[in-house]
Amino acid sequence: MKVLAFSGSPRREGNTKIVLRHTLEPLTEAGFETEIIDLFDYDVKPCLGCNDCRKKEYCPIDDDLIPLYEKMKASDGIILASPVYFCAATPPLKALIDRTGYIARNNGYVFQGKAGGPIAVTAREGANFALAQINFWFSYNGLIVPGSSSWNVVLGEEIGEVLKDSRGLGAVRLFGQNLARLIYQLKK
Ligand SMILES: Cc1cc2nc3c(=O)[nH]c(=O)nc-3n(C[C@H](O)[C@H](O)[C@H](O)COP(=O)(O)O)c2cc1C
């Protein structure tokens, strides 16, 4: 069983990556295959609103989106994580949300019944907006999001500062544990 996690941070070894490693640890311990994808290593352009994906399960934009979409389809769990930039997710994560979400919805809700959830990493403010923004991808696409001890928000500004937010890290770790439990139940 596989869980695929996306990081929307341009800082490849920044706070979002640290948080994702904490989140995925319990899944790896439970025997899951896990993978983190740095979206800034890929070319994912914004949606052009052409609506071609209403006719066919594809996107006419020539970039890296479709291979990533296929990887998401092949995974049992999906995590979308972003640093908070002006109270929102970063542009490549938003592009992934728009395009994969629209192709999936227009072609039989292909992510329906999978599990996963959003994560927001923030210096101070705006995490609630970003978390809600990312969470809509899960609710609009029929995925099941497990709970935790709190919201999946971890605080930190300079790289490594998230390690001081034990409450936030505890929340994402419990989210990871619950995601493992949920996927086991869904696969029974
Ligand atoms: C352009 C930009 C905008 C930001 N906007 C916010 C913000 O609205 N609220 C906030 O608390 N932190 C904001 N931050 C700080 C980052 O969210 C914070 O440093 C985070 O830990 C970065 O995660 P990363 O190391 O994974 O990139 C911003 C940082 C940048 C570069």
The ligand as a Gaussian input file, in Angstrom:
#p B3LYP/6-31G(d) Opt

LIG

0 1
 C        6.419000      34.712000      -0.029000
 C        6.191000      34.205000       1.359000
 C        4.966000      34.421000       1.957000
 C        4.730000      33.983000       3.257000
 N        3.499000      34.209000       3.831000
 C        3.291000      33.814000       5.103000
 C        2.012000      34.036000       5.714000
 O        1.071000      34.534000       5.119000
 N        1.866000      33.681000       7.013000
 C        2.897000      33.127000       7.736000
 O        2.708000      32.845000       8.910000
 N        4.079000      32.819000       7.162000
 C        4.302000      33.168000       5.861000
 N        5.509000      32.870000       5.259000
 C        6.517000      32.070000       6.008000
 C        6.490000      30.576000       5.637000
 O        5.173000      30.051000       5.628000
 C        7.321000      29.776000       6.661000
 O        8.651000      30.259000       6.667000
 C        7.330000      28.296000       6.392000
 O        7.938000      27.623000       7.483000
 C        8.084000      27.931000       5.114000
 O        8.091000      26.535000       4.931000
 P        9.216000      25.800000       4.037000
 O       10.515000      25.891000       4.822000
 O        8.731000      24.417000       3.869000
 O        9.284000      26.552000       2.740000
 C        5.756000      33.304000       3.964000
 C        7.004000      33.062000       3.338000
 C        7.225000      33.518000       2.056000
 C        8.566000      33.248000       1.396000

